[in-house]
Amino acid sequence: MKQLLRFGSFAVACLSFAGVPAQAAQPSGSDVRNLLGVWKGGMPGEPPGSIELTITPEKITGRNARNGESLGEGTYQLNPAGKTIDVVRLEKFGRGRRYYGLYSIEGNTLKWVSTSRGKQPPKDLRHRPERDQYLMILERQR
């Protein structure tokens, strides 16, 4: 439960990155197309299916899939060359806050690690809460 609460902050962070409208900032390419859709999963040590993200070309919306509670919404900027995804929160606490992340897509699995307070992106795709680095492992739903 403690981890899920931390993730709520992390998910909020993940959903807050932007600065520029996502539509204008998004490069074309397979990573952008591959990210679109509904993803479900969780963080290491959490019950499977705790997090659900819906990713559109303009924004990311998150919810706790177990109780339906919103985790927030935000715009994002994707850099396929550097495998970075930065989010700016649009709603809930932390509005306007920027979250830095890294991602990888392998088949129907999305791994996304993000900060909740940091000013620098994570260094790798590992779950390191002590370093403000939270990993989500998500499976494509549709």
C-alpha positions in Angstrom: 0.0 0.0 0.0 2.8 2.4 0.9 4.4 1.7 -2.5 1.0 2.4 -4.3 0.8 5.7 -2.5 4.3 6.6 -3.7 3.2 5.5 -7.1 0.2 7.8 -7.0 2.6 10.7 -6.6 4.8 9.2 -9.3 1.9 8.6 -11.6 0.8 12.2 -11.0 4.3 13.2 -11.8 4.3 11.1 -15.0 1.0 12.8 -16.0 2.2 16.3 -15.5 5.0 16.8 -18.0 4.6 19.2 -20.9 5.2 22.8 -21.4 4.4 22.8 -25.0 1.3 21.2 -26.4 2.0 17.5 -27.0 0.5 17.5 -30.5 3.1 20.1 -31.7 6.0 18.5 -29.8 5.5 14.9 -30.8 7.8 13.5 -33.5 6.4 11.1 -36.0 7.6 7.5 -35.7 6.9 4.0 -34.6 7.5 4.7 -30.9 4.7 7.4 -30.9 2.3 5.0 -32.6 3.3 2.1 -30.4 2.6 4.1 -27.2 -1.0 4.9 -28.1 -3.6 2.8 -26.3 -4.6 1.5 -22.9 -1.9 0.0 -20.7 -2.3 -1.9 -17.5 0.2 -3.1 -14.9 2.0 -1.8 -11.8 5.3 -1.3 -10.1 7.6 -4.0 -8.7 6.2 -5.3 -5.4 2.6 -4.1 -6.1 -0.4 -6.1 -7.0 -0.6 -6.7 -10.7 -3.1 -4.5 -12.5 -2.9 -1.6 -10.1 -2.3 1.1 -12.7 -4.1 1.8 -16.0 -2.8 4.4 -18.4 -4.6 5.7 -21.5 -2.2 7.3 -23.9 -3.5 9.4 -26.8 -1.5 11.7 -29.2 -2.3 14.6 -26.9 -2.2 13.3 -23.3 -1.8 10.5 -20.8 -4.6 9.8 -18.3 -4.0 7.4 -15.4 -6.2 5.7 -12.9 -5.9 3.1 -10.1 -7.4 0.1 -11.9 -8.4 -1.5 -8.6 -10.6 1.2 -7.3 -11.1 3.5 -10.3 -9.5 6.6 -8.6 -7.9 9.1 -11.0 -4.1 9.3 -10.8 -4.1 12.4 -12.9 -3.8 13.6 -16.4 -1.0 15.3 -18.3 0.6 16.2 -21.6 3.8 14.6 -22.7 6.9 15.0 -24.8 8.5 12.0 -26.4 12.1 11.7 -27.7 12.3 8.3 -29.4 16.1 8.8 -30.1 16.9 9.2 -26.4 13.9 7.0 -25.2 12.8 9.8 -22.9 9.2 10.7 -22.0 8.6 13.9 -20.0 5.1 14.7 -18.6 3.5 17.8 -17.3 0.6 17.4 -14.9 -2.7 19.1 -15.9 -4.9 18.2 -13.0 -5.0 17.2 -9.3 -2.2 18.1 -6.9 1.1 19.0 -8.5 -0.5 20.8 -11.4 2.1 22.1 -13.8 4.8 20.0 -12.3 7.2 18.3 -14.8 8.3 14.7 -14.5 11.2 13.2 -16.3 11.3 9.6 -17.6 12.8 6.8 -19.7 10.8 4.1 -21.5 11.2 1.0 -23.6 8.6 -0.8 -25.7 9.1 -4.5 -26.4 6.1 -6.1 -28.1 3.1 -5.4 -25.9 5.2 -4.4 -22.8 5.9 -0.9 -21.9 8.5 -0.2 -19.2 8.5 3.4 -18.0 10.6 4.8 -15.2 10.0 8.3 -13.9 10.9 10.7 -11.2 8.4 12.3 -8.8 10.5 15.3 -7.6 13.8 15.2 -9.5 15.1 17.7 -12.0 17.1 15.1 -14.0 15.8 12.1 -15.9 16.4 8.6 -14.4 19.7 7.0 -15.5 18.2 3.5 -16.2 15.0 1.5 -16.4 15.3 0.3 -12.8 12.9 0.7 -9.8 14.9 2.7 -7.3 12.5 4.5 -4.9 15.4 5.6 -2.7 16.6 7.6 -5.7 13.2 9.0 -6.7 13.0 6.6 -9.6 9.8 4.6 -10.0 9.3 1.9 -12.6 6.0 0.9 -14.1 5.7 -2.3 -16.1 2.6 -2.2 -18.2 0.9 -4.5 -20.8 -1.1 -3.3 -23.7 -4.8 -3.8 -23.3 -6.0 -2.3 -26.6 
